[in-house]
Amino acid sequence: MNFFEIVSTHLQSLTDNERKLFDYIVKHMSDVKDMSIREVSATCFVSTATFLRFVRKIGFSGYSEFITVLKFTTRDNEAGRKEDHTSQFVVDQTSYREDYLKNIEETVHVLRPEILHQLTAKLSHTRTIFIFARGLSKSAARYITNLYQLSGFSVSFPEDQLYRRAAMDHITSDDLILIIDYTGEEPEFVSLIQQIFKDPIDRPMVLSITGADNNTIQNLSDINFYTFVDQLKSREGVEIGSRVSAIVIMELVLYQWLEE
């Protein structure tokens, strides 16, 4: 009984306002599961009738079933995170292949067309794309850097913290900053965004790719794309969750830009 499995086939039919409701649910799932329909409706500035219609539209018979599934989903996610800290990377291969593909499919399904258009419009007037990533996310960042450079963009990917600090002196309001951080809580990147926001008017656009859980970087960014990823660790305890979804998102953004 997983929330994302139930709603995945209904996402394409959502209106813009319903998309906003869906985004709120995903980002605040741990809070919503303990709220009444009146509390959620008030938080989202809609009527209870509107929210109930939304719940039914995404595949639930009513609010009670909706909340029950949220509780199961958040419980399973929390249990999975605990297992990541204690277990080795031992997964049934068939099961993981299916989950792997579902994660990519769900990541693509929740991409909002109007946000893609907003981003491609920015790309048309971007001087330089600055990419910031740490750990395994650097591999995805290198590929994205090469892909966009081959398409004619000026891209800067400072891989070390010292170079990232130096790059801050060269960022202007005509640039785009891409941050790839699945936890969304990397202190260095949170501090970086806060530094950028010291001038709320003359500053670059901040785009982030994070996990679907509510997080700091997600909330600070101008545009956030969230991904669905199984957090896995190697036998040595190294985090090796897939970064493919981040690549897929930035490929789709580029292809959208080329089409327009």
C-alpha atoms as an extended CHARMM CRD file, in Angstrom:
* protein
*
       260  EXT
         1         1  MET       CA              0.0000000000        0.0000000000        0.0000000000  PROA      1               0.0000000000
         2         2  ASN       CA              2.1820000000        2.8030000000       -1.3410000000  PROA      2               0.0000000000
         3         3  PHE       CA              1.0020000000        6.3620000000       -1.9730000000  PROA      3               0.0000000000
         4         4  PHE       CA              3.0970000000        6.8830000000       -5.1080000000  PROA      4               0.0000000000
         5         5  GLU       CA              2.0110000000        3.6220000000       -6.7110000000  PROA      5               0.0000000000
         6         6  ILE       CA             -1.6580000000        4.5620000000       -6.2750000000  PROA      6               0.0000000000
         7         7  VAL       CA             -1.3910000000        8.1300000000       -7.6020000000  PROA      7               0.0000000000
         8         8  SER       CA              1.0730000000        7.5280000000      -10.4640000000  PROA      8               0.0000000000
         9         9  THR       CA             -1.6190000000        6.7200000000      -13.0540000000  PROA      9               0.0000000000
        10        10  HSD       CA             -3.6510000000        9.8270000000      -12.1760000000  PROA      10              0.0000000000
        11        11  LEU       CA             -0.9880000000       12.5520000000      -12.2530000000  PROA      11              0.0000000000
        12        12  GLN       CA             -1.2900000000       13.4120000000      -15.9290000000  PROA      12              0.0000000000
        13        13  SER       CA             -4.9210000000       14.5190000000      -15.4780000000  PROA      13              0.0000000000
        14        14  LEU       CA             -4.2520000000       17.0160000000      -12.6690000000  PROA      14              0.0000000000
        15        15  THR       CA             -4.8780000000       20.7110000000      -13.1800000000  PROA      15              0.0000000000
        16        16  ASP       CA             -2.2850000000       23.3400000000      -12.1860000000  PROA      16              0.0000000000
        17        17  ASN       CA             -3.9720000000       23.9230000000       -8.8220000000  PROA      17              0.0000000000
        18        18  GLU       CA             -4.2390000000       20.1940000000       -8.1910000000  PROA      18              0.0000000000
        19        19  ARG       CA             -0.5360000000       19.8700000000       -9.0120000000  PROA      19              0.0000000000
        20        20  LYS       CA              0.1920000000       22.4000000000       -6.2720000000  PROA      20              0.0000000000
        21        21  LEU       CA             -1.8520000000       20.3500000000       -3.8190000000  PROA      21              0.0000000000
        22        22  PHE       CA              0.0190000000       17.2110000000       -4.8570000000  PROA      22              0.0000000000
        23        23  ASP       CA              3.3910000000       18.9220000000       -4.4460000000  PROA      23              0.0000000000
        24        24  TYR       CA              2.4040000000       20.0690000000       -0.9750000000  PROA      24              0.0000000000
        25        25  ILE       CA              1.3530000000       16.5530000000        0.0440000000  PROA      25              0.0000000000
        26        26  VAL       CA              4.6240000000       15.0410000000       -1.1820000000  PROA      26              0.0000000000
        27        27  LYS       CA              6.7930000000       17.6540000000        0.5190000000  PROA      27              0.0000000000
        28        28  HSD       CA              4.8760000000       17.5440000000        3.8300000000  PROA      28              0.0000000000
        29        29  MET       CA              3.7270000000       13.9310000000        3.9280000000  PROA      29              0.0000000000
        30        30  SER       CA              4.9150000000       13.3030000000        7.4840000000  PROA      30              0.0000000000
        31        31  ASP       CA              2.8220000000       16.2530000000        8.7070000000  PROA      31              0.0000000000
        32        32  VAL       CA             -0.2890000000       15.6960000000        6.5710000000  PROA      32              0.0000000000
        33        33  LYS       CA             -0.7200000000       12.1080000000        7.7580000000  PROA      33              0.0000000000
        34        34  ASP       CA             -1.6370000000       13.4320000000       11.2220000000  PROA      34              0.0000000000
        35        35  MET       CA             -3.9280000000       16.2640000000       10.0620000000  PROA      35              0.0000000000
        36        36  SER       CA             -7.6860000000       16.3640000000        9.6150000000  PROA      36              0.0000000000
        37        37  ILE       CA             -9.1720000000       17.2760000000        6.2490000000  PROA      37              0.0000000000
        38        38  ARG       CA            -10.1130000000       20.6850000000        7.6190000000  PROA      38              0.0000000000
        39        39  GLU       CA             -6.5560000000       21.3340000000        8.7710000000  PROA      39              0.0000000000
        40        40  VAL       CA             -5.0420000000       20.3070000000        5.4470000000  PROA      40              0.0000000000
        41        41  SER       CA             -7.6080000000       22.2920000000        3.4730000000  PROA      41              0.0000000000
        42        42  ALA       CA             -6.9810000000       25.4100000000        5.5490000000  PROA      42              0.0000000000
        43        43  THR       CA             -3.2240000000       25.0280000000        5.1370000000  PROA      43              0.0000000000
        44        44  CYS       CA             -3.6170000000       24.7190000000        1.3620000000  PROA      44              0.0000000000
        45        45  PHE       CA             -6.1950000000       27.5550000000        1.2110000000  PROA      45              0.0000000000
        46        46  VAL       CA             -8.9150000000       25.4170000000       -0.3850000000  PROA      46              0.0000000000
        47        47  SER       CA            -12.3070000000       24.2070000000        0.7980000000  PROA      47              0.0000000000
        48        48  THR       CA            -12.7310000000       20.7490000000        2.2990000000  PROA      48              0.0000000000
        49        49  ALA       CA            -14.9370000000       19.8250000000       -0.6740000000  PROA      49              0.0000000000
        50        50  THR       CA            -12.1900000000       20.8390000000       -3.1110000000  PROA      50              0.0000000000
        51        51  PHE       CA             -9.5770000000       18.8370000000       -1.2480000000  PROA      51              0.0000000000
        52        52  LEU       CA            -11.8420000000       15.7920000000       -1.0630000000  PROA      52              0.0000000000
        53        53  ARG       CA            -12.3870000000       15.9590000000       -4.8410000000  PROA      53              0.0000000000
        54        54  PHE       CA             -8.6130000000       16.1050000000       -5.2550000000  PROA      54              0.0000000000
        55        55  VAL       CA             -8.1450000000       13.0600000000       -3.0060000000  PROA      55              0.0000000000
        56        56  ARG       CA            -10.6310000000       11.0660000000       -5.0520000000  PROA      56              0.0000000000
        57        57  LYS       CA             -9.0990000000       12.2280000000       -8.3180000000  PROA      57              0.0000000000
        58        58  ILE       CA             -5.6890000000       10.8180000000       -7.4040000000  PROA      58              0.0000000000
        59        59  GLY       CA             -7.1150000000        7.3760000000       -6.7010000000  PROA      59              0.0000000000
        60        60  PHE       CA             -8.5380000000        7.2350000000       -3.1620000000  PROA      60              0.0000000000
        61        61  SER       CA            -12.0910000000        6.4340000000       -2.1380000000  PROA      61              0.0000000000
        62        62  GLY       CA            -12.0530000000        9.1060000000        0.5680000000  PROA      62              0.0000000000
        63        63  TYR       CA             -9.9520000000       11.0180000000        3.0670000000  PROA      63              0.0000000000
        64        64  SER       CA             -9.7360000000        8.1010000000        5.4900000000  PROA      64              0.0000000000
        65        65  GLU       CA             -8.1130000000        5.8180000000        2.9170000000  PROA      65              0.0000000000
        66        66  PHE       CA             -5.8570000000        8.6970000000        1.8100000000  PROA      66              0.0000000000
        67        67  ILE       CA             -4.5280000000        9.2220000000        5.3610000000  PROA      67              0.0000000000
        68        68  THR       CA             -4.1350000000        5.4880000000        5.9810000000  PROA      68              0.0000000000
        69        69  VAL       CA             -1.9840000000        5.0880000000        2.8730000000  PROA      69              0.0000000000
        70        70  LEU       CA              0.1060000000        8.1320000000        3.8140000000  PROA      70              0.0000000000
        71        71  LYS       CA              0.7960000000        6.5850000000        7.2120000000  PROA      71              0.0000000000
        72        72  PHE       CA              1.8410000000        3.2620000000        5.6650000000  PROA      72              0.0000000000
        73        73  THR       CA              4.0570000000        5.0300000000        3.1280000000  PROA      73              0.0000000000
        74        74  THR       CA              5.8340000000        7.2450000000        5.6470000000  PROA      74              0.0000000000
        75        75  ARG       CA              6.2750000000        4.2850000000        7.9990000000  PROA      75              0.0000000000
        76        76  ASP       CA              7.8340000000        2.1920000000        5.2230000000  PROA      76              0.0000000000
        77        77  ASN       CA             10.1020000000        5.0830000000        4.1990000000  PROA      77              0.0000000000
        78        78  GLU       CA             11.3020000000        5.5430000000        7.7710000000  PROA      78              0.0000000000
        79        79  ALA       CA             11.8760000000        1.8130000000        8.1530000000  PROA      79              0.0000000000
        80        80  GLY       CA             13.8400000000        1.8030000000        4.9150000000  PROA      80              0.0000000000
        81        81  ARG       CA             16.0710000000        4.6280000000        6.0990000000  PROA      81              0.0000000000
        82        82  LYS       CA             16.7960000000        2.7740000000        9.3440000000  PROA      82              0.0000000000
        83        83  GLU       CA             17.6850000000       -0.3880000000        7.4340000000  PROA      83              0.0000000000
        84        84  ASP       CA             20.1040000000        1.6220000000        5.3020000000  PROA      84              0.0000000000
        85        85  HSD       CA             22.1430000000        2.3090000000        8.4330000000  PROA      85              0.0000000000
        86        86  THR       CA             22.2160000000       -1.2930000000        9.5940000000  PROA      86              0.0000000000
        87        87  SER       CA             21.9900000000       -3.6390000000        6.6260000000  PROA      87              0.0000000000
        88        88  GLN       CA             24.2540000000       -4.4610000000        3.7240000000  PROA      88              0.0000000000
        89        89  PHE       CA             23.3180000000       -3.9770000000        0.0890000000  PROA      89              0.0000000000
        90        90  VAL       CA             21.3770000000       -7.2120000000       -0.3430000000  PROA      90              0.0000000000
        91        91  VAL       CA             18.2760000000       -6.7930000000       -2.5460000000  PROA      91              0.0000000000
        92        92  ASP       CA             16.2480000000       -9.1710000000       -4.6640000000  PROA      92              0.0000000000
        93        93  GLN       CA             17.3660000000       -8.2860000000       -8.1970000000  PROA      93              0.0000000000
        94        94  THR       CA             13.9660000000       -8.5650000000       -9.8770000000  PROA      94              0.0000000000
        95        95  SER       CA             12.3250000000       -6.4750000000       -7.1780000000  PROA      95              0.0000000000
        96        96  TYR       CA             14.9980000000       -3.7960000000       -7.3620000000  PROA      96              0.0000000000
        97        97  ARG       CA             14.7930000000       -3.5800000000      -11.1680000000  PROA      97              0.0000000000
        98        98  GLU       CA             11.0630000000       -2.9350000000      -10.8990000000  PROA      98              0.0000000000
        99        99  ASP       CA             11.5090000000       -0.3260000000       -8.1660000000  PROA      99              0.0000000000
       100       100  TYR       CA             14.3460000000        1.2930000000      -10.1200000000  PROA      100             0.0000000000
       101       101  LEU       CA             12.1520000000        1.8170000000      -13.1730000000  PROA      101             0.0000000000
       102       102  LYS       CA              9.1980000000        2.9750000000      -11.0560000000  PROA      102             0.0000000000
       103       103  ASN       CA             11.3780000000        5.6100000000       -9.4120000000  PROA      103             0.0000000000
       104       104  ILE       CA             12.3870000000        7.0560000000      -12.7750000000  PROA      104             0.0000000000
       105       105  GLU       CA              8.8170000000        6.9250000000      -14.0660000000  PROA      105             0.0000000000
       106       106  GLU       CA              7.4350000000        8.6820000000      -10.9790000000  PROA      106             0.0000000000
       107       107  THR       CA             10.1550000000       11.3360000000      -11.1840000000  PROA      107             0.0000000000
       108       108  VAL       CA              9.1450000000       12.1330000000      -14.7630000000  PROA      108             0.0000000000
       109       109  HSD       CA              5.4110000000       12.0380000000      -14.0110000000  PROA      109             0.0000000000
       110       110  VAL       CA              5.5890000000       14.7940000000      -11.4160000000  PROA      110             0.0000000000
       111       111  LEU       CA              7.4760000000       17.2190000000      -13.6810000000  PROA      111             0.0000000000
       112       112  ARG       CA              5.1800000000       20.1790000000      -14.2350000000  PROA      112             0.0000000000
       113       113  PRO       CA              5.1230000000       21.5250000000      -17.8210000000  PROA      113             0.0000000000
       114       114  GLU       CA              4.8160000000       25.1470000000      -16.7150000000  PROA      114             0.0000000000
       115       115  ILE       CA              7.9190000000       24.8170000000      -14.5370000000  PROA      115             0.0000000000
       116       116  LEU       CA              9.8410000000       23.3060000000      -17.4430000000  PROA      116             0.0000000000
       117       117  HSD       CA              8.8240000000       26.2670000000      -19.6090000000  PROA      117             0.0000000000
       118       118  GLN       CA              9.8790000000       28.6990000000      -16.8770000000  PROA      118             0.0000000000
       119       119  LEU       CA             13.2830000000       27.0570000000      -16.7190000000  PROA      119             0.0000000000
       120       120  THR       CA             13.8150000000       26.8720000000      -20.4670000000  PROA      120             0.0000000000
       121       121  ALA       CA             12.9550000000       30.5770000000      -20.6970000000  PROA      121             0.0000000000
       122       122  LYS       CA             15.6930000000       31.2670000000      -18.1530000000  PROA      122             0.0000000000
       123       123  LEU       CA             18.1570000000       29.0920000000      -20.0860000000  PROA      123             0.0000000000
       124       124  SER       CA             17.6410000000       31.2480000000      -23.1580000000  PROA      124             0.0000000000
       125       125  HSD       CA             19.0660000000       34.2250000000      -21.2260000000  PROA      125             0.0000000000
       126       126  THR       CA             21.6240000000       32.4600000000      -19.0530000000  PROA      126             0.0000000000
       127       127  ARG       CA             25.2580000000       33.5240000000      -19.1650000000  PROA      127             0.0000000000
       128       128  THR       CA             26.7300000000       30.5940000000      -17.2250000000  PROA      128             0.0000000000
       129       129  ILE       CA             25.2990000000       27.5070000000      -15.5100000000  PROA      129             0.0000000000
       130       130  PHE       CA             27.0570000000       26.8160000000      -12.2070000000  PROA      130             0.0000000000
       131       131  ILE       CA             26.6540000000       23.2470000000      -10.9470000000  PROA      131             0.0000000000
       132       132  PHE       CA             27.2890000000       22.2890000000       -7.3190000000  PROA      132             0.0000000000
       133       133  ALA       CA             27.3550000000       18.6670000000       -6.1620000000  PROA      133             0.0000000000
       134       134  ARG       CA             29.1480000000       16.4580000000       -3.6610000000  PROA      134             0.0000000000
       135       135  GLY       CA             29.8540000000       12.7500000000       -3.3150000000  PROA      135             0.0000000000
       136       136  LEU       CA             28.3250000000       10.3950000000       -5.8590000000  PROA      136             0.0000000000
       137       137  SER       CA             26.2030000000       13.2410000000       -7.2500000000  PROA      137             0.0000000000
       138       138  LYS       CA             29.3870000000       14.5650000000       -8.8560000000  PROA      138             0.0000000000
       139       139  SER       CA             29.1520000000       11.7810000000      -11.4340000000  PROA      139             0.0000000000
       140       140  ALA       CA             25.7380000000       13.0090000000      -12.5470000000  PROA      140             0.0000000000
       141       141  ALA       CA             27.0060000000       16.6020000000      -12.4730000000  PROA      141             0.0000000000
       142       142  ARG       CA             29.9330000000       15.7490000000      -14.7730000000  PROA      142             0.0000000000
       143       143  TYR       CA             27.6050000000       14.1720000000      -17.3160000000  PROA      143             0.0000000000
       144       144  ILE       CA             25.1900000000       17.1320000000      -17.1710000000  PROA      144             0.0000000000
       145       145  THR       CA             28.1430000000       19.5210000000      -17.5590000000  PROA      145             0.0000000000
       146       146  ASN       CA             29.3690000000       17.7440000000      -20.7040000000  PROA      146             0.0000000000
       147       147  LEU       CA             25.8560000000       17.4720000000      -22.1430000000  PROA      147             0.0000000000
       148       148  TYR       CA             25.1040000000       21.1830000000      -21.7660000000  PROA      148             0.0000000000
       149       149  GLN       CA             28.5510000000       22.2650000000      -22.9520000000  PROA      149             0.0000000000
       150       150  LEU       CA             28.0840000000       20.2040000000      -26.1090000000  PROA      150             0.0000000000
       151       151  SER       CA             24.7790000000       22.0400000000      -26.5990000000  PROA      151             0.0000000000
       152       152  GLY       CA             26.5340000000       25.4100000000      -26.5210000000  PROA      152             0.0000000000
       153       153  PHE       CA             26.0790000000       26.4790000000      -22.8920000000  PROA      153             0.0000000000
       154       154  SER       CA             28.8020000000       27.9160000000      -20.7210000000  PROA      154             0.0000000000
       155       155  VAL       CA             28.9550000000       25.5680000000      -17.7170000000  PROA      155             0.0000000000
       156       156  SER       CA             31.1210000000       25.7680000000      -14.6030000000  PROA      156             0.0000000000
       157       157  PHE       CA             31.3780000000       22.7460000000      -12.3230000000  PROA      157             0.0000000000
       158       158  PRO       CA             33.7820000000       23.4670000000       -9.4400000000  PROA      158             0.0000000000
       159       159  GLU       CA             34.2820000000       20.0320000000       -7.8860000000  PROA      159             0.0000000000
       160       160  ASP       CA             36.0840000000       20.9850000000       -4.6720000000  PROA      160             0.0000000000
       161       161  GLN       CA             34.8030000000       23.1470000000       -1.8290000000  PROA      161             0.0000000000
       162       162  LEU       CA             37.6650000000       25.6300000000       -2.2540000000  PROA      162             0.0000000000
       163       163  TYR       CA             36.7920000000       26.1400000000       -5.9200000000  PROA      163             0.0000000000
       164       164  ARG       CA             33.0920000000       26.4160000000       -5.1060000000  PROA      164             0.0000000000
       165       165  ARG       CA             33.8500000000       29.2650000000       -2.7130000000  PROA      165             0.0000000000
       166       166  ALA       CA             35.9570000000       30.9870000000       -5.3590000000  PROA      166             0.0000000000
       167       167  ALA       CA             33.1650000000       30.5590000000       -7.9290000000  PROA      167             0.0000000000
       168       168  MET       CA             30.7800000000       32.5530000000       -5.7420000000  PROA      168             0.0000000000
       169       169  ASP       CA             32.7320000000       35.7150000000       -6.5850000000  PROA      169             0.0000000000
       170       170  HSD       CA             31.9920000000       35.2470000000      -10.2880000000  PROA      170             0.0000000000
       171       171  ILE       CA             28.2420000000       34.4810000000      -10.1490000000  PROA      171             0.0000000000
       172       172  THR       CA             25.9310000000       37.1920000000      -11.4910000000  PROA      172             0.0000000000
       173       173  SER       CA             22.1800000000       37.6500000000      -11.8110000000  PROA      173             0.0000000000
       174       174  ASP       CA             22.4200000000       36.4100000000      -15.4210000000  PROA      174             0.0000000000
       175       175  ASP       CA             23.5610000000       32.9730000000      -14.2850000000  PROA      175             0.0000000000
       176       176  LEU       CA             21.7400000000       29.7930000000      -13.2560000000  PROA      176             0.0000000000
       177       177  ILE       CA             22.7950000000       27.7480000000      -10.2430000000  PROA      177             0.0000000000
       178       178  LEU       CA             22.0350000000       24.0130000000      -10.2030000000  PROA      178             0.0000000000
       179       179  ILE       CA             22.4150000000       22.1750000000       -6.8990000000  PROA      179             0.0000000000
       180       180  ILE       CA             22.1920000000       18.3710000000       -6.8200000000  PROA      180             0.0000000000
       181       181  ASP       CA             21.7780000000       17.0720000000       -3.2800000000  PROA      181             0.0000000000
       182       182  TYR       CA             19.3990000000       14.1970000000       -2.5510000000  PROA      182             0.0000000000
       183       183  THR       CA             19.1790000000       14.8520000000        1.1860000000  PROA      183             0.0000000000
       184       184  GLY       CA             18.4910000000       18.5340000000        0.5970000000  PROA      184             0.0000000000
       185       185  GLU       CA             20.2660000000       19.3490000000        3.8480000000  PROA      185             0.0000000000
       186       186  GLU       CA             23.9440000000       19.7310000000        2.8660000000  PROA      186             0.0000000000
       187       187  PRO       CA             25.1440000000       22.6130000000        5.1230000000  PROA      187             0.0000000000
       188       188  GLU       CA             27.5750000000       23.9630000000        2.5210000000  PROA      188             0.0000000000
       189       189  PHE       CA             24.8460000000       24.3290000000       -0.1000000000  PROA      189             0.0000000000
       190       190  VAL       CA             22.3070000000       25.7490000000        2.3620000000  PROA      190             0.0000000000
       191       191  SER       CA             24.8940000000       28.3850000000        3.3080000000  PROA      191             0.0000000000
       192       192  LEU       CA             25.5930000000       29.0380000000       -0.3730000000  PROA      192             0.0000000000
       193       193  ILE       CA             21.9270000000       29.7450000000       -1.1440000000  PROA      193             0.0000000000
       194       194  GLN       CA             21.6060000000       31.9820000000        1.9040000000  PROA      194             0.0000000000
       195       195  GLN       CA             24.6250000000       33.9500000000        0.7210000000  PROA      195             0.0000000000
       196       196  ILE       CA             23.0440000000       34.3770000000       -2.7190000000  PROA      196             0.0000000000
       197       197  PHE       CA             19.7660000000       35.5350000000       -1.1970000000  PROA      197             0.0000000000
       198       198  LYS       CA             21.4370000000       38.4150000000        0.6500000000  PROA      198             0.0000000000
       199       199  ASP       CA             20.5440000000       40.4390000000       -2.4330000000  PROA      199             0.0000000000
       200       200  PRO       CA             16.9450000000       39.3370000000       -3.1160000000  PROA      200             0.0000000000
       201       201  ILE       CA             16.6510000000       41.3960000000       -6.3250000000  PROA      201             0.0000000000
       202       202  ASP       CA             19.9300000000       41.1820000000       -8.2320000000  PROA      202             0.0000000000
       203       203  ARG       CA             20.6750000000       37.4690000000       -7.9050000000  PROA      203             0.0000000000
       204       204  PRO       CA             20.7860000000       34.3300000000      -10.0860000000  PROA      204             0.0000000000
       205       205  MET       CA             18.0310000000       31.7300000000      -10.2720000000  PROA      205             0.0000000000
       206       206  VAL       CA             18.5650000000       28.7260000000       -7.9930000000  PROA      206             0.0000000000
       207       207  LEU       CA             17.4990000000       25.3270000000       -9.3290000000  PROA      207             0.0000000000
       208       208  SER       CA             17.8080000000       22.2370000000       -7.1450000000  PROA      208             0.0000000000
       209       209  ILE       CA             17.3500000000       18.4960000000       -7.5500000000  PROA      209             0.0000000000
       210       210  THR       CA             16.6470000000       16.7710000000       -4.2300000000  PROA      210             0.0000000000
       211       211  GLY       CA             14.8020000000       13.8020000000       -2.7890000000  PROA      211             0.0000000000
       212       212  ALA       CA             11.0260000000       13.9800000000       -2.4210000000  PROA      212             0.0000000000
       213       213  ASP       CA             11.1300000000       14.4720000000        1.3510000000  PROA      213             0.0000000000
       214       214  ASN       CA             10.5770000000       18.0010000000        2.6310000000  PROA      214             0.0000000000
       215       215  ASN       CA             14.0200000000       19.5990000000        3.0180000000  PROA      215             0.0000000000
       216       216  THR       CA             15.7940000000       22.9290000000        3.4030000000  PROA      216             0.0000000000
       217       217  ILE       CA             17.3640000000       23.2510000000       -0.0550000000  PROA      217             0.0000000000
       218       218  GLN       CA             14.0690000000       22.3820000000       -1.6980000000  PROA      218             0.0000000000
       219       219  ASN       CA             12.2950000000       25.1410000000        0.2030000000  PROA      219             0.0000000000
       220       220  LEU       CA             14.9910000000       27.7540000000       -0.4850000000  PROA      220             0.0000000000
       221       221  SER       CA             15.2270000000       27.1560000000       -4.2420000000  PROA      221             0.0000000000
       222       222  ASP       CA             13.3990000000       29.1100000000       -6.9380000000  PROA      222             0.0000000000
       223       223  ILE       CA             12.7050000000       25.8430000000       -8.7570000000  PROA      223             0.0000000000
       224       224  ASN       CA             12.9870000000       22.3670000000       -7.2640000000  PROA      224             0.0000000000
       225       225  PHE       CA             12.7130000000       19.0270000000       -9.0110000000  PROA      225             0.0000000000
       226       226  TYR       CA             12.2990000000       16.1340000000       -6.6080000000  PROA      226             0.0000000000
       227       227  THR       CA             13.2860000000       12.5870000000       -7.3920000000  PROA      227             0.0000000000
       228       228  PHE       CA             12.2070000000        9.2010000000       -6.1010000000  PROA      228             0.0000000000
       229       229  VAL       CA             15.2730000000        7.1730000000       -5.1780000000  PROA      229             0.0000000000
       230       230  ASP       CA             15.8980000000        4.0840000000       -3.0600000000  PROA      230             0.0000000000
       231       231  GLN       CA             18.6890000000        5.0230000000       -0.6820000000  PROA      231             0.0000000000
       232       232  LEU       CA             21.1030000000        2.1000000000       -0.8210000000  PROA      232             0.0000000000
       233       233  LYS       CA             24.4920000000        1.4750000000        0.7370000000  PROA      233             0.0000000000
       234       234  SER       CA             27.3500000000       -0.7510000000       -0.3100000000  PROA      234             0.0000000000
       235       235  ARG       CA             28.8320000000       -3.4010000000        1.9490000000  PROA      235             0.0000000000
       236       236  GLU       CA             31.3650000000       -0.7790000000        3.0310000000  PROA      236             0.0000000000
       237       237  GLY       CA             28.5930000000        1.6030000000        4.0970000000  PROA      237             0.0000000000
       238       238  VAL       CA             28.9790000000        3.9910000000        1.1680000000  PROA      238             0.0000000000
       239       239  GLU       CA             25.7440000000        5.5850000000       -0.0830000000  PROA      239             0.0000000000
       240       240  ILE       CA             25.2000000000        4.3550000000       -3.6800000000  PROA      240             0.0000000000
       241       241  GLY       CA             21.6090000000        5.3600000000       -4.4530000000  PROA      241             0.0000000000
       242       242  SER       CA             20.9790000000        5.9520000000       -8.1700000000  PROA      242             0.0000000000
       243       243  ARG       CA             21.6530000000        9.4080000000       -9.6260000000  PROA      243             0.0000000000
       244       244  VAL       CA             20.0070000000        8.5360000000      -12.9450000000  PROA      244             0.0000000000
       245       245  SER       CA             16.8330000000       10.5040000000      -12.1420000000  PROA      245             0.0000000000
       246       246  ALA       CA             18.8330000000       13.7480000000      -11.8560000000  PROA      246             0.0000000000
       247       247  ILE       CA             20.3260000000       13.1070000000      -15.2820000000  PROA      247             0.0000000000
       248       248  VAL       CA             16.8990000000       12.2790000000      -16.7350000000  PROA      248             0.0000000000
       249       249  ILE       CA             15.4580000000       15.5650000000      -15.4560000000  PROA      249             0.0000000000
       250       250  MET       CA             18.2390000000       17.7060000000      -16.8970000000  PROA      250             0.0000000000
       251       251  GLU       CA             18.1110000000       15.8200000000      -20.1990000000  PROA      251             0.0000000000
       252       252  LEU       CA             14.3790000000       16.5120000000      -20.4660000000  PROA      252             0.0000000000
       253       253  VAL       CA             14.9650000000       20.1860000000      -19.6450000000  PROA      253             0.0000000000
       254       254  LEU       CA             17.5760000000       20.4240000000      -22.4200000000  PROA      254             0.0000000000
       255       255  TYR       CA             15.4000000000       18.6100000000      -24.9540000000  PROA      255             0.0000000000
       256       256  GLN       CA             12.5010000000       20.9170000000      -24.0590000000  PROA      256             0.0000000000
       257       257  TRP       CA             14.7690000000       23.9380000000      -24.5990000000  PROA      257             0.0000000000
       258       258  LEU       CA             15.9450000000       22.6130000000      -27.9780000000  PROA      258             0.0000000000
       259       259  GLU       CA             12.3590000000       21.9820000000      -29.0440000000  PROA      259             0.0000000000
       260       260  GLU       CA             11.2850000000       25.5060000000      -28.1120000000  PROA      260             0.0000000000
